[in-house]
Amino acid sequence: MRNAAVRPKYAIELPDLGGLRALVTGGNSGLGFETAARLSAAGADVVITARSAEKGAAALARLRAIRGDRGIRSGAVSLEALDLADLSSVERLAGKVCADGLPLDLLFNNAGVMAVPRRTLTDNGFELQFGTNHLGHFALTGRLMSALLRADAPRVITMSSIMHWMGRLNLDDLQSEKHYNAWTAYGQSKLANLMFAKELGRRSAALGWQITSVAAHPGFSRTNLQSSGPNLGRKKPHTAASRLSSLPGMSQSAAEGALPELFAATNADALNGDYYGPSGFLELTGTPGFAHFAKRAENESAARRLWSASERLTGVTFPLD
């Protein structure tokens, strides 16, 4: 075992990940940054993605400084540009990752946007939350399949949220054109993330891809997600999330919030479709363990329809053998 880069209150030990390659979307901040730090400290070569070149470069410097300051013999860390709201950006990144012929052992579909107050569209005309959180990661996973299939035991970890409980998959209005509510749209995108993870697992088992597809949620973790989405387009900052996070026992650090996805990535007993989150009160905080989920997340018929719609909208298809 290598020493961890960070020691959150609810600590878990990671196995030696030397020789593995991981890609973490949104690795420049919050949960993604903490996940990348722990993976690198455990020996994995980590690719972080960021939408902003400036913020990405700063995060890369911080990650490398962590290694130097603590004397950790860790894996390499590199940066790639990615805007999940732009399918051409997804295609460019995936093409670059796949072109080197190396396996991709771990894919963390981690980045996201939350509770955008007004209906906003991606570059491809999708509702921003559904387009970024679900369609962007769906397309990225599909385009990275050749690299994933080169790995001995590839694993895809997709981040959902406790807010998936309020999500309802409206297959007739996935883009919230008929009615838009910030939290309803966010809940739908997070439900879609969980349904995608489970459906990817089912297809992997049926088609022999040997990919383990698992999902996780971070509980209520203090990151910029609580402000960046709700404040988008606002003249005055939206502070409800920050007030709630200040209540004792109701939230945890980003380092602690990253533990469920790290656990999902390294738990030797994980099975396709497993879902992990904090084990404390209302799954807001605590050590990672199995998480509860809404029954509709396992609706296989709806998941197949979502998959077909996602292929149509993104133009990305997965291999059939």
C-alpha positions in Angstrom: 0.0 0.0 0.0 1.2 3.5 -0.7 0.4 6.4 1.6 -2.7 8.4 0.6 -2.3 12.0 -0.6 -5.2 13.1 1.6 -6.5 11.8 4.9 -10.2 12.7 5.2 -12.0 11.9 8.4 -13.7 8.9 6.8 -10.5 7.3 5.4 -10.3 4.3 3.2 -7.2 2.6 2.0 -6.7 2.1 -1.8 -4.9 -0.9 -3.2 -1.7 -0.4 -5.2 -2.8 0.9 -8.6 0.6 1.0 -10.2 0.5 0.3 -13.9 -3.2 1.4 -14.3 -4.4 4.4 -16.3 -7.4 6.5 -15.1 -9.3 9.4 -16.6 -11.3 11.7 -14.3 -13.6 14.2 -15.9 -13.7 17.5 -13.9 -10.5 16.6 -12.3 -9.5 20.3 -11.8 -11.6 20.9 -8.7 -13.8 19.4 -6.0 -14.5 15.7 -6.0 -12.6 15.1 -9.3 -9.4 16.8 -7.9 -9.5 14.7 -4.7 -10.2 11.6 -6.7 -7.2 12.3 -9.0 -4.9 13.0 -6.0 -5.8 9.7 -4.3 -5.5 7.7 -7.5 -2.1 9.2 -8.3 -0.9 8.6 -4.7 -1.9 4.9 -5.1 0.3 4.7 -8.2 -2.1 5.1 -11.1 -1.3 7.3 -14.1 -4.1 9.9 -14.1 -5.5 12.1 -16.8 -7.6 14.9 -15.5 -9.9 16.9 -17.8 -10.9 20.5 -17.4 -13.0 22.9 -19.5 -10.8 25.9 -18.6 -7.1 25.6 -19.6 -6.1 28.1 -16.9 -7.9 26.2 -14.1 -6.7 22.9 -15.4 -3.1 24.0 -15.4 -3.4 25.3 -11.9 -4.9 22.0 -10.7 -2.2 20.0 -12.5 0.4 22.1 -10.6 -1.3 21.5 -7.3 -1.5 17.8 -7.9 2.2 17.6 -8.7 3.0 19.8 -5.7 1.2 17.3 -3.5 3.4 14.5 -4.7 6.6 16.6 -4.2 5.7 18.0 -0.8 4.8 14.6 0.6 7.5 12.6 -1.0 4.9 10.2 -2.5 6.1 7.8 -5.2 3.1 8.2 -7.4 1.8 7.8 -10.9 2.0 10.5 -13.5 -0.6 13.2 -13.8 -1.6 14.9 -17.1 -4.2 17.3 -18.3 -6.5 17.3 -21.3 -9.2 19.8 -22.4 -12.8 18.6 -22.3 -16.1 20.4 -22.4 -18.8 17.9 -21.9 -21.4 20.3 -23.2 -19.7 20.2 -26.6 -19.8 16.9 -28.4 -16.9 17.9 -30.7 -14.8 18.4 -27.6 -15.7 14.9 -26.4 -14.8 13.5 -29.7 -11.4 15.2 -29.8 -10.5 14.1 -26.3 -11.5 10.5 -26.9 -9.7 10.4 -30.2 -6.5 11.5 -28.5 -6.8 9.0 -25.6 -7.6 6.1 -27.9 -4.9 7.0 -30.5 -2.0 6.0 -28.3 -3.1 2.4 -28.2 -2.8 2.2 -24.4 -5.6 0.7 -22.2 -7.8 2.8 -20.1 -8.4 0.9 -16.9 -10.6 3.4 -15.0 -13.0 6.0 -16.3 -14.6 8.4 -13.8 -17.7 10.1 -15.2 -17.4 12.7 -12.5 -17.9 16.2 -13.8 -21.3 17.9 -13.7 -23.4 21.0 -13.4 -26.3 21.5 -10.9 -29.5 23.4 -10.6 -29.0 26.0 -13.4 -31.7 28.6 -12.6 -32.8 29.2 -16.2 -33.1 26.8 -19.1 -29.8 27.0 -20.8 -28.6 25.1 -23.9 -25.3 23.3 -24.7 -23.4 24.0 -28.0 -25.4 21.1 -29.4 -28.8 22.4 -28.4 -29.3 20.2 -25.4 -30.7 21.3 -22.0 -27.4 22.1 -20.1 -27.8 19.7 -17.2 -29.0 16.7 -19.2 -26.6 17.5 -22.0 -23.6 17.8 -19.7 -24.2 15.3 -16.9 -25.7 12.5 -19.0 -25.3 12.9 -22.7 -21.7 14.2 -22.5 -20.6 11.3 -20.4 -22.6 8.8 -22.5 -20.8 10.0 -25.6 -17.4 10.0 -23.9 -17.8 6.5 -22.6 -18.9 5.3 -26.0 -16.0 6.9 -27.8 -13.5 5.5 -25.2 -14.7 1.9 -25.6 -11.7 0.8 -27.7 -9.3 2.0 -24.9 -11.5 0.5 -22.2 -11.6 -2.9 -24.0 -7.8 -3.0 -24.1 -7.7 -3.1 -20.3 -7.6 -6.4 -18.4 -10.4 -5.4 -16.0 -11.8 -2.0 -17.1 -14.2 -0.2 -14.8 -16.5 2.8 -15.5 -17.6 4.8 -12.5 -20.5 7.2 -13.1 -21.5 9.8 -10.5 -25.1 10.1 -9.6 -26.6 12.0 -6.7 -29.1 11.6 -3.8 -31.1 14.0 -5.9 -31.9 11.3 -8.4 -34.7 10.4 -6.0 -36.6 13.5 -7.2 -35.8 12.7 -10.9 -38.4 11.5 -13.3 -37.3 10.4 -16.7 -39.5 12.2 -19.2 -38.7 10.4 -22.5 -41.1 12.7 -24.4 -39.3 15.9 -23.0 -35.7 15.0 -22.2 -34.7 18.6 -22.9 -37.2 20.2 -20.6 -38.7 22.2 -23.5 -42.3 21.9 -22.2 -41.5 22.9 -18.7 -38.2 23.7 -16.9 -37.4 23.6 -13.3 -33.8 23.7 -12.2 -34.0 20.9 -9.6 -36.3 18.7 -11.6 -33.9 18.9 -14.6 -31.0 18.1 -12.3 -32.8 15.2 -10.8 -33.6 13.8 -14.2 -29.9 14.1 -15.3 -28.8 12.3 -12.1 -31.4 9.5 -12.6 -30.2 9.2 -16.1 -26.6 8.8 -14.9 -27.7 5.9 -12.6 -29.8 4.3 -15.2 -26.9 4.5 -17.7 -24.5 2.9 -15.2 -26.8 0.0 -14.7 -27.7 -0.4 -18.4 -24.0 -0.3 -19.3 -23.4 -3.1 -16.8 -26.2 -5.2 -18.3 -24.9 -4.7 -21.8 -21.3 -5.4 -20.8 -22.4 -8.8 -19.3 -24.6 -9.7 -22.3 -22.0 -8.7 -24.9 -18.9 -9.9 -23.2 -17.2 -6.5 -22.8 -15.8 -7.4 -19.4 -16.4 -3.8 -18.2 -17.6 -3.4 -14.6 -20.0 -0.5 -14.6 -20.7 1.0 -11.1 -22.2 4.2 -9.8 -21.6 6.4 -6.8 -22.9 9.5 -5.1 -21.0 11.9 -2.8 -23.7 12.7 -0.3 -23.7 16.4 0.5 -20.1 17.4 -0.2 -18.8 21.0 0.0 -17.7 21.8 -3.5 -18.2 24.6 -6.0 -21.0 22.6 -7.6 -23.4 24.1 -5.0 -22.6 27.6 -6.2 -21.5 27.4 -9.9 -24.8 26.0 -11.2 -27.3 27.8 -9.1 -25.5 31.1 -9.6 -25.3 30.8 -13.4 -26.9 33.8 -14.9 -27.9 35.3 -11.5 -27.0 38.9 -10.5 -27.1 38.0 -6.8 -25.4 34.8 -5.4 -27.7 31.9 -4.4 -26.6 31.0 -0.9 -29.1 28.4 0.3 -26.7 25.5 -0.2 -23.9 27.2 1.6 -26.3 27.9 4.6 -27.3 24.2 4.7 -23.7 23.0 4.5 -22.9 25.0 7.6 -25.2 22.9 9.8 -23.3 20.3 11.9 -23.3 16.9 10.5 -25.1 17.8 7.3 -22.1 18.0 4.9 -18.6 16.7 4.4 -15.5 17.8 2.6 -14.7 17.2 -1.0 -12.0 14.7 0.1 -14.7 12.7 2.0 -17.2 13.1 -0.8 -14.7 11.5 -3.2 -14.5 8.3 -1.2 -17.6 6.6 -2.6 -16.3 6.8 -6.2 -12.9 5.7 -5.1 -14.5 2.8 -3.3 -16.6 2.0 -6.3 -13.4 2.0 -8.5 -11.4 -0.3 -6.2 -13.8 -2.6 -4.3 -12.8 -6.1 -5.5 -16.3 -7.4 -4.9 -18.1 -4.7 -7.0 -20.6 -6.0 -9.5 -22.2 -4.4 -12.5 -24.9 -2.0 -11.4 -23.7 -1.6 -7.8 -24.2 1.9 -6.3 -22.2 3.3 -3.5 -22.5 6.4 -1.2 -21.9 7.6 2.3 -23.4 5.3 5.0 -24.3 8.0 7.5 -27.6 9.8 8.2 -29.7 10.2 5.0 -26.5 9.2 3.2 -25.2 12.8 3.5 -21.9 11.9 5.1 -20.0 8.9 6.3 -17.8 6.0 5.2 -18.7 4.6 1.8 -21.0 1.6 1.4 -24.0 0.4 -0.6 -26.4 3.2 -1.4 -30.1 3.1 -1.7 -31.7 4.1 -5.0 -35.2 4.7 -6.4 -36.8 1.6 -7.9 -37.3 3.4 -11.2 -33.5 3.4 -11.7 -33.8 -0.3 -12.4 -36.6 0.0 -15.0 -34.9 -1.9 -17.9 -37.4 -0.9 -20.5 -37.0 2.8 -19.7 -33.2 2.4 -19.6 -33.2 0.8 -23.1 -35.3 3.7 -24.4 -33.0 6.2 -22.8 -30.0 4.4 -24.3 -31.5 4.6 -27.8 -32.4 8.2 -27.4 -28.9 9.0 -26.2 -27.4 7.3 -29.2 -29.7 9.2 -31.5 -29.0 12.6 -29.8 -25.2 12.2 -29.6 -24.6 10.2 -32.8 -22.4 7.8 -30.7 -23.0 4.0 -30.7 -21.4 1.3 -28.7 -20.0 -1.9 -30.2 -22.3 -4.9 -30.5 -19.6 -7.5 -29.9 
